[in-house]
């Protein structure tokens, strides 16, 4: 019985962060209002440094961010605080380093050098009413593919970022996109043997387990933004 009690936390540990992101929806849903979107051939934004840009976060992206924030909080407070309280601060720091809202911050930082100004607005109606030159609807996806067994735990993390660009007449200009997948793994066999032998897991075990997974997510973001920048270079000319 005692051995089963020791194994239970390990099993919980192996699956603590495995979750499915909510389905992505139409990135323009709930952003249009009474504004009519006009489809047009893909064009190039010229003289962009003289133009103001309104950035709109899609409803789908907000759902992805909110879900990730909720799952991170459950993992930190419901698992780490119970089984590894000494690692609470370190694990929270790892979580914060890839906080989902940092994706929006990075999008803003990538757009700022290309435009006269970048302002976040709520929807396309506000963009049109305030007479900005260009609108960019940002849509993001964060997908994880976890697998765990008694020997190792691995994760494939995909970051997908899209910017749907419109002119001031709400004619679609084009889409810039960056999508990349990176992998991380943690060898669990040592921790499994510790739990089975009754020794107990190391105090910093969960920090060690999370570090390569967070690094995989960080790398996927860097790669995705590199591809997004290449795509923006074709669409936006200063």
N, C-alpha and C positions, 0 to 999 in steps of 0.2 A: 504493500500500500504506500509506504513512504517513497519508494522509488517511483511509483506512478505520480505522486504529488510533485516530485522533482521534474518529471518528464513533461507534465502539463504546461508549466511556464515556457519550456523550450518550444513546445508545439505552438503555443500562442505567439511566441517570439518569431517563429519562422513565417507566420502568416499575418503578423501584426500590420504590415504596411501594404499588403496586397489588396488592391481595390480597383474597381472599374469606374472610369470617369463617366459622367453622364453623357448621353448621346449629344453630338453637336447638332445644332439646328441652323436654320437659315440665318446667316449673320445680319441680314437686313430686317429681320422680323422685329416689329415694335419700334423701328427707327424711322420709318417713312412718314407716318401720319398722313396728312393730306397732300404731301409732296409727291409729284409724279417723277419716277426715275426714267430717264431717257437713255436707251441703249444706243451706243455709237461705236464706230471702229476704234480700236486701241490707238491712243495718241501719245505724244511726248509732251510733258510739262516743260515749257521753255522759260528761261529767265526766272527760275524758281526762287532765287534770293530776294526778289521783289514782291513775292506773293505770301499772303497769310494763309495758314493751314489750320483747319478745325479737325481735331482728332476725336473720333467717336468710338467708344468701346462697345462691341456688339453684345447683344443680350446673351448669345451663346457663350461668348468669352467670359462674361460676368458669372454665368452659371458654373463654368469650369473652375474659375477662381474661387468662388464661394465654396464649392464642393471640396476642393483641395484644402482650403483653410479649415473647414470643418473636420476633415479626416486627419489633418495634421494635429489639430487640437485634441481629438479623441485619442490618438496614438500617444501624444505627449502626456496628457492628464490621466487617461484611463489605463495606460500600459506602463510607460516609463515611471510615472510617479508611484505606481504600485510595486513594480518588480525591480526597478533600478533607480530609486530616488536620487542616489548620488550622481547619476549621469544626467539629471534633468537639465541642468544648465548647458552642458556640452551638446546634448541632442537638440535642444532648442536653438542653439547657435547654428547647428548644421541645417535645421529646418529654415531658419531665418535667411541663411545664405542663398537659398533657392526659393524664397517666398514667391508665390505665384504673381503677386502684384508687381514684383520687380520686372516682369516681362513688359508691362505697360510702361514702366519708367525707362526701360531700355529702348523701347520703340520711340518714345519722346526724344531721348538723347540721340538716337540715330537720325531723326527727322530735323532736329534743330539746326544743324549746320547747312541743311539744304534749303530752308525756307526763311523768310523774314521773321516769322513768328509761328509758334505752335501753341494752340489753346485747346484744352479738352472741353467739348460741349456734349449735350445730352443726346441729340438726334439730328437728323437732316433738316427738320423744320427750323431748329434753332440756328443751324449753320446758315441756312438761306436767309433767315430773318436778320442775322447779324452781318450779312454781306461779306463773309470770308471769301477768299479767292479759290481755295481748294479744300475739299473734305477728304479725309481718309478714315474709313471704317476699319478698325483693327479687329481681327478675329484670331483667336488662339486655340490650340489644342494641346493637351498634355496627356499622353497615353503611356501606361506602364504595362509591361508584360513580365510578371514575376513567376519564378519557379523555385521550389524549395524541396530539398530532401535531406536525409540524415548526413550527407556528405558536404553539400554546398548549396548556397542560395545565389541566384542570379537574377538580374533585372535588365530588360531592354527599355530604355526611355526614349520616347519620341517627342520632340518639340516641333510644332507646326504654327507658323506665324504668317498671316496674310494681311495685306493692306489693300482695300478696295477704294480706288481713288475716283473722285467726282469733281467736275468743274462747278463754278458758281451757279450754273443753270441746272445742276443735278444731272448732267450728262455723264455717263460712266466713261472715265478716261482709260482705265486699265487696272490690272491687279499685280502687285508685287508679292512674292511668296518665298518663304524659306522653310524647309522641312528637313530634319536630320534625326537620326537614331544612333544612340551610343549605348554601350553595355558596361555593366559592372558586376562583380561577383565577390562573395565572401565564403571562405571555406568554413563550414560549420561542424566538421567531424570532431574537432577538438572540444568544442562546446557540448556536443552531443555526448561524448564520452565522460566529460565532467559531470553532466547532469545525471547520467546513468550510474556513475560511481558514487554519487552522493556528495561529491566535493563542492558542487555549486558553481555557478557561473562567475567569471571575473566581474569586478565592479564596473569596469569600463567596457564590458563586452558589447553592449548595445551601441555605444559610440563607435567602436571598431567595425561593427556590422554595417552601420549606416554610412560610414565615410565613403566606401567605394560606390555605393548607390547614389549618394549625393553628387559625387564626382562625375558619374555617368550622366546625371541630369545636367550638371553644369556644362559638360562638354557638348551635350546635344543642343543646349541653348547657344553656345558660342558658334557651333557649326551652322545652326539654323539662321542666326543673325548674319553670318558671313554670306550665306546664300541670299538672304533678304536684301542685303546691301548690293550684291551683284545685280539682283532683279531691279532694285530701285535705280541703279545707275543707268539702266536701259530706259527707264520711264521718266526720270527726273533729270533735267539739265539746268545747271545753274547759269 
